[in-house]
Amino acid sequence: MGKTLLHKTWEAHSVRQLASGQTQLFIGLHLVHEVTSPQAFQMLRERGAKVRFPERTFATVDHIVPTDVTDRPFIDSLAEEMMSTIEKNTEEFEIPLFDINDRRQGIVHVIGPELGLTQPGMTIACGDSHTSTHGAFGAIAFGIGTSQVRDVLATQCLAMDPLKVRRINVSGALSDGVYAKDVILHIIGLLGVKGGVGYGYEYGGDVIDSMSMEERMTVCNMSIEGGARVGYVNPDQTTFDYLRGRPHAPADGDFDRATSWWESMASDADAVYDDVVDIQGSDIGPTITWGITPGQSVSIDGVIPELGTLEGDERKSVQEALDYMGFAEGQSIAGTPVDVTFVGSCTNGRLSDLREAAKVAQGRKVANGVKALVVPGSQQVSAAAEAEGLHEIFQEAGFEWRGAGCSMCLAMNPDKLQGDQRCASSSNRNFKGRQGSPTGRTMLMSPAMVAAAAVSGEVTDVRTLMN
């Protein structure tokens, strides 16, 4: 009986089975940032412990970093305290830090892959929900809490519950104007925000196989929003081509040997899955969230659900979302006015995302009254975009071109919504208050759709603006 990549990787990193039924799992790569690590390092000090394998831990700053004025000390005293703390902690415990003066700095889930730290067959942990991003490389990557950050620092291990595996096949092809973000929003809308609880999601099929690594990262990034513990794609030639030559990837003959092992870690042709879901790519259109969870979404040519078609908890949830978002049941999503637009985040802040948004922005102007931000996911993404002149396209259209960071995705920095502003966002969460205002309203969509909303002033089918 064949095995899945998840089971192979799990077995390869299993130290022992615990009496609780959990697995003591060795973590190959640990990524940390300034928000969830301070208490973990302090707990090490209180126990007189050291970082077990400092060479397997890398730190960056992203969540609290301003994307406009980055002079120190930061205007926000709490942000300055967090920055100073991670600088102190990484120096004391001898961990590499990519700070704002380092060209390798950026959002943790952007820099891991671009530096070649993220590799197939790895176990990866980070104190951030969207660590599942790294599964695009055939890694098993977990978001963890602060006490678990402490555990990994001290022991390089985690106590983990076993997972079932659901295979999600997306077959056929996507239509023009439909992107990886639409695919994962469609999947979450279909299976629900709790549909993946207890599962790891394995993504495959023609659509996934034909995606670039950056597109696969977008899909895997939001696995957690569907309740899955991890999400991954089996490594293939696209994976290997992306990794070759990266700073931390194996070099020369070592890379060829690594490739052979990576290939062996892919799910076997006769692997057995706990569940299989089949989706046709042609059924997916440009998708937008209308509610307060990533599962409350609709295609651009669809309408918000009628309450009469729903029952129980779902009906209550939809009513709550309608009240908060200011929508009516049965309403069309197209034509909804926006106040702010945001292209960025660990979901959609990579070079290919900026290229697609720039195609829409080129030769157009941001609509009157709309604030439009473009925030690269890393300093390397920013430099590459500027080398292509993308920043000039955005600026000429009236977008603000910012420095690298998490920015308005979660607003732990100066980039926040005000009052009940409505934002078209390429980020990953549309929870109440997520973007900095307790009454701010977030609508998730692809970067191209965000750019279309920016120049139209309302939610617009990007396909009508494509040449």
C-alpha positions in Angstrom: 0.0 0.0 0.0 1.5 3.3 -1.1 2.1 6.3 1.3 1.3 10.0 1.0 4.0 12.7 1.3 2.5 13.6 4.6 3.0 10.1 6.0 6.5 9.7 4.6 7.6 13.1 6.0 5.9 12.3 9.4 7.7 9.0 9.6 11.1 10.4 8.6 10.9 13.0 11.4 9.2 10.9 14.1 11.3 10.6 17.3 8.9 8.5 19.2 5.3 7.9 20.0 4.1 9.6 23.2 1.7 8.0 25.8 -0.8 10.6 24.7 -1.0 9.1 21.2 0.9 12.1 19.8 4.1 11.9 17.9 7.3 13.7 19.0 8.2 15.2 15.7 11.6 16.6 14.9 11.3 20.1 13.2 13.8 20.6 10.4 13.3 24.4 10.0 12.1 26.9 12.6 11.1 30.4 11.4 10.4 33.2 14.0 9.3 36.8 13.9 8.9 39.6 16.3 5.4 39.1 17.5 5.1 35.5 18.8 8.7 35.0 19.9 9.4 37.4 22.8 7.6 35.3 25.5 9.2 32.1 24.1 12.7 33.4 24.5 11.9 34.7 28.0 10.7 31.2 29.0 14.0 29.8 27.8 15.8 32.3 30.1 13.6 31.4 33.1 14.5 27.7 32.6 18.2 28.4 31.9 17.8 26.7 28.6 19.5 27.4 25.2 18.3 27.1 21.7 18.9 23.4 20.8 19.9 23.9 17.1 20.3 27.6 16.4 21.5 26.8 12.9 17.9 25.5 12.2 16.2 28.7 13.3 16.0 32.0 11.2 14.3 35.2 12.3 12.8 38.1 10.4 10.7 41.2 11.2 7.5 41.7 9.3 4.3 42.1 11.3 4.9 45.4 13.1 7.3 47.0 10.5 6.1 50.3 9.1 5.9 50.3 5.3 6.4 54.0 4.8 8.7 55.6 7.4 11.1 53.1 8.8 13.4 55.4 10.8 14.3 54.2 14.2 13.0 54.5 16.8 9.6 53.7 15.3 6.8 56.1 16.0 4.8 53.3 17.5 6.5 52.6 20.9 5.2 49.0 21.1 6.5 48.3 17.6 9.9 49.7 18.6 9.9 47.6 21.8 9.1 44.4 19.7 11.9 45.3 17.3 14.4 45.9 20.0 13.4 42.7 21.8 13.9 40.4 18.8 17.3 42.1 18.1 18.3 41.4 21.7 17.0 37.8 21.6 18.5 36.8 18.3 21.9 38.2 19.4 21.8 36.5 22.8 20.8 33.1 21.4 22.9 33.4 18.2 20.1 33.2 15.7 20.4 34.9 12.3 18.0 37.9 12.0 16.9 39.6 8.7 16.1 43.1 10.0 15.0 46.1 8.1 18.5 47.0 7.1 19.0 43.5 5.5 18.1 43.0 1.9 16.8 39.5 2.8 14.1 41.0 5.1 10.5 40.4 4.4 7.4 38.5 5.4 8.4 35.2 6.9 6.5 33.1 4.5 7.9 35.0 1.5 11.6 34.9 2.5 11.7 31.3 3.5 11.1 30.1 -0.1 13.0 32.8 -1.9 16.1 32.1 0.2 15.9 28.4 -0.4 15.3 27.6 3.3 12.0 25.9 2.5 12.6 22.5 0.8 10.7 19.3 0.0 10.3 16.6 2.7 11.0 19.1 5.5 9.0 19.7 8.7 8.7 23.4 9.2 7.2 25.4 12.2 6.6 29.0 12.7 4.6 31.0 15.2 2.2 32.2 12.5 -1.1 30.7 11.2 -0.1 30.8 7.6 3.0 28.6 7.8 1.1 26.1 5.6 2.4 28.3 2.7 5.6 26.3 2.7 3.7 23.1 1.9 3.8 24.3 -1.8 7.3 22.8 -1.8 6.2 19.4 -0.5 7.0 20.3 3.1 4.8 19.7 6.1 4.6 23.1 7.7 2.7 24.0 10.9 1.6 27.2 12.4 2.3 27.1 16.2 1.6 29.0 19.3 4.1 30.8 21.6 4.5 27.9 24.0 5.3 25.6 21.1 7.8 28.2 19.8 9.5 27.8 23.1 9.4 24.0 22.7 11.0 24.1 19.3 13.7 26.5 20.4 14.5 24.3 23.4 14.2 20.8 21.9 13.7 21.2 18.1 10.6 19.0 18.6 6.9 19.3 18.8 4.2 16.9 20.2 1.8 16.6 17.3 -1.5 14.8 16.8 -1.6 12.4 13.7 -3.5 13.7 10.7 -5.8 12.3 8.0 -5.1 13.3 4.4 -7.6 14.7 2.0 -6.6 14.8 -1.7 -8.1 17.8 -3.5 -7.9 17.4 -7.3 -8.5 20.6 -9.4 -8.8 19.3 -12.9 -8.9 20.9 -16.4 -7.9 24.5 -16.7 -8.7 27.9 -15.3 -10.3 30.6 -17.5 -8.6 33.9 -18.2 -8.9 36.2 -15.2 -9.1 33.4 -12.7 -6.1 32.9 -10.4 -4.7 30.8 -7.6 -6.5 33.0 -5.0 -9.8 32.2 -6.7 -9.0 28.5 -6.6 -8.4 28.4 -2.8 -11.4 30.7 -2.0 -13.5 28.4 -4.1 -12.2 25.3 -2.2 -12.8 26.9 1.2 -16.3 28.0 0.1 -17.1 24.5 -1.0 -15.7 22.5 2.0 -16.2 25.1 4.7 -13.9 26.9 7.2 -14.0 23.8 9.4 -14.0 21.2 6.7 -10.3 20.5 7.1 -10.2 20.0 10.8 -8.1 16.9 11.5 -6.8 16.8 8.0 -3.8 17.7 5.9 -4.8 18.9 2.4 -2.9 17.5 -0.6 -3.5 19.6 -3.7 -3.2 18.1 -7.1 -4.7 17.8 -10.6 -4.0 19.6 -13.8 -4.6 23.0 -12.5 -2.3 22.7 -9.5 0.3 20.8 -11.6 0.5 23.7 -14.1 0.8 26.4 -11.4 4.0 28.2 -10.7 5.6 27.9 -7.3 4.2 31.3 -6.3 0.7 30.3 -7.3 1.0 27.0 -5.3 2.1 29.1 -2.3 -1.1 31.1 -2.5 -3.2 28.0 -2.4 -1.3 26.3 0.4 -1.2 29.6 2.4 -4.9 29.6 3.0 -5.2 25.9 3.9 -5.5 26.9 7.5 -8.6 29.1 6.6 -10.3 25.9 5.6 -9.5 24.3 8.9 -6.7 22.1 7.6 -3.6 21.7 9.8 -1.3 21.7 6.8 -1.6 21.9 3.0 0.9 20.7 0.4 1.7 20.0 -3.2 3.9 17.1 -4.2 7.4 18.3 -5.4 8.1 18.1 -9.1 10.3 19.7 -11.7 8.7 23.1 -11.2 9.8 22.9 -7.5 13.3 21.8 -8.4 13.7 24.6 -11.0 12.6 27.2 -8.4 15.0 26.0 -5.8 18.1 25.5 -7.9 20.6 28.3 -7.1 18.9 29.7 -4.1 21.3 30.7 -1.3 20.3 28.0 1.2 19.5 25.2 -1.3 22.0 22.4 -1.9 24.6 23.3 -4.6 26.1 21.4 -7.5 26.1 17.6 -7.1 24.4 17.9 -3.7 21.4 19.5 -5.4 21.1 16.5 -7.8 21.3 14.1 -4.8 18.7 16.2 -2.9 16.4 16.1 -6.0 16.5 12.3 -6.0 15.4 12.2 -2.3 12.8 14.9 -2.8 11.2 12.9 -5.6 11.1 9.8 -3.4 9.1 11.8 -0.8 6.2 12.6 -3.2 3.0 10.6 -2.6 3.1 7.2 -4.2 0.8 6.5 -7.2 -1.1 4.0 -5.1 -1.3 6.1 -2.0 -4.5 5.7 0.0 -6.3 8.9 1.1 -8.9 9.3 3.8 -11.0 11.5 1.5 -10.8 12.7 -2.1 -12.5 15.8 -3.5 -12.7 16.5 -7.3 -13.2 20.0 -8.6 -13.3 21.3 -12.2 -11.2 24.3 -12.9 -13.8 25.6 -15.4 -16.3 25.9 -12.5 -14.2 28.5 -10.8 -14.6 32.2 -11.5 -13.2 35.4 -10.0 -14.2 34.9 -6.4 -14.8 37.5 -3.6 -15.6 37.2 0.0 -18.8 39.0 1.1 -18.8 38.0 4.8 -16.7 37.7 7.9 -15.0 34.3 7.2 -13.0 33.2 4.1 -15.7 30.6 3.5 -18.3 33.3 2.9 -17.6 34.0 -0.8 -19.2 34.1 -4.1 -18.2 34.3 -7.8 -18.2 37.8 -9.3 -21.4 36.9 -11.3 -23.1 35.3 -8.3 -25.2 36.6 -5.4 -25.1 36.5 -1.7 -27.1 33.6 -0.3 -30.8 33.9 0.6 -31.5 33.3 4.3 -34.5 31.2 3.5 -32.2 28.6 1.9 -30.2 28.1 5.0 -30.7 26.4 8.4 -29.5 26.7 12.0 -26.0 27.9 12.7 -25.3 28.7 9.1 -28.3 31.0 8.9 -27.2 32.8 12.1 -23.6 33.1 10.7 -24.8 34.6 7.4 -27.2 37.0 9.2 -24.3 38.2 11.4 -22.1 38.7 8.3 -24.8 40.6 6.4 -25.4 42.9 9.4 -21.7 43.6 9.8 -20.8 44.0 6.1 -23.9 46.0 5.2 -25.1 43.6 2.5 -28.6 42.2 1.8 -29.4 38.6 1.1 -29.6 37.9 -2.6 -27.5 41.0 -3.4 -25.0 40.9 -6.3 -21.4 41.5 -5.2 -20.4 43.3 -8.4 -20.6 47.1 -8.1 -19.9 47.2 -4.4 -18.1 50.5 -3.7 -14.6 50.3 -2.0 -12.7 52.9 0.0 -9.3 51.2 0.3 -7.5 48.6 -1.8 -4.5 46.5 -0.7 -2.2 44.4 -2.8 0.2 42.5 -0.6 0.5 39.9 2.3 2.1 36.5 2.6 -0.8 35.2 0.4 -0.3 37.6 -2.6 2.7 39.8 -2.1 5.1 38.1 -4.5 6.5 39.3 -7.8 3.9 37.4 -10.0 1.1 39.0 -7.9 2.4 42.5 -8.5 2.8 41.8 -12.2 -0.8 40.8 -12.5 -2.0 43.8 -10.6 0.2 46.1 -12.7 -1.3 44.8 -15.9 -4.7 46.0 -14.7 -3.3 49.3 -13.3 -1.2 50.2 -16.4 -2.7 53.2 -18.3 -5.5 53.7 -15.8 -6.0 55.8 -12.7 -7.1 55.0 -9.2 -10.7 56.1 -8.7 -11.4 59.3 -6.8 -11.7 58.8 -3.1 -9.9 55.4 -3.1 -6.7 54.8 -1.1 -4.7 52.2 -2.9 -1.6 50.4 -1.4 0.9 48.1 -3.0 3.2 46.4 -0.5 5.8 43.9 -1.7 6.3 40.8 0.4 10.0 41.2 0.8 12.9 43.5 0.0 13.9 41.1 -2.8 10.4 41.2 -4.3 10.5 45.0 -4.1 13.9 45.2 -5.8 12.8 42.8 -8.6 9.6 44.7 -9.1 11.4 48.0 -9.3 13.9 46.5 -11.8 10.9 45.8 -14.1 9.4 49.2 -13.6 6.3 47.9 -11.8 6.5 50.6 -9.1 6.4 53.3 -11.8 3.2 51.7 -13.3 1.6 51.7 -9.9 2.7 55.2 -8.9 1.6 56.7 -12.2 -1.8 55.1 -11.7 -2.1 56.7 -8.2 -1.2 53.7 -6.0 1.1 54.1 -3.0 4.3 52.0 -3.4 5.4 50.9 0.0 8.3 49.0 1.7 8.2 45.3 2.6 6.0 44.0 5.4 2.7 42.5 6.5 1.1 45.9 6.3 -2.7 46.0 6.2 -3.1 42.3 6.2 -3.4 42.4 10.0 -2.7 46.1 10.8 -0.2 45.6 13.6 1.5 48.6 12.1 0.3 52.0 10.9 -1.5 50.6 7.8 -5.1 50.4 9.1 -8.7 50.9 8.0 -10.5 53.8 9.5 -14.1 53.5 10.7 -16.3 51.4 8.5 -14.2 51.7 5.4 -14.6 48.8 2.9 -11.3 47.3 1.6 -10.7 45.1 -1.4 -7.7 43.1 -0.2 -5.5 40.3 -1.5 -4.8 39.1 2.0 -6.1 36.0 3.7 -8.5 36.9 6.5 -11.7 39.0 6.5 -12.5 38.6 10.2 -14.2 41.5 12.1 -11.6 44.1 12.9 -8.8 42.2 11.1 -7.5 45.3 9.2 -7.3 47.6 12.2 -10.7 49.1 12.7 -13.4 47.3 14.7 -16.0 48.2 12.1 -13.7 48.0 9.0 -15.0 45.7 6.3 -12.7 43.4 4.3 -13.4 41.7 1.0 -10.8 39.1 -0.1 -9.9 38.7 -3.8 -7.0 38.2 -6.2 -4.4 40.9 -6.7 -5.8 41.6 -10.2 -9.3 41.9 -8.8 -8.0 44.3 -6.2 -6.4 46.5 -8.9 -9.6 46.4 -10.9 -11.5 47.6 -7.8 -8.9 50.4 -7.3 -9.3 51.8 -10.7 -13.1 51.3 -10.9 -13.9 52.4 -7.4 -16.0 49.3 -6.9 -15.9 45.5 -7.1 -15.4 44.8 -10.8 -15.0 41.7 -12.9 -11.3 42.0 -13.9 -12.1 40.2 -17.1 -13.8 43.3 -18.4 -10.6 45.2 -18.0 -8.2 42.7 -19.6 -6.8 43.3 -23.1 
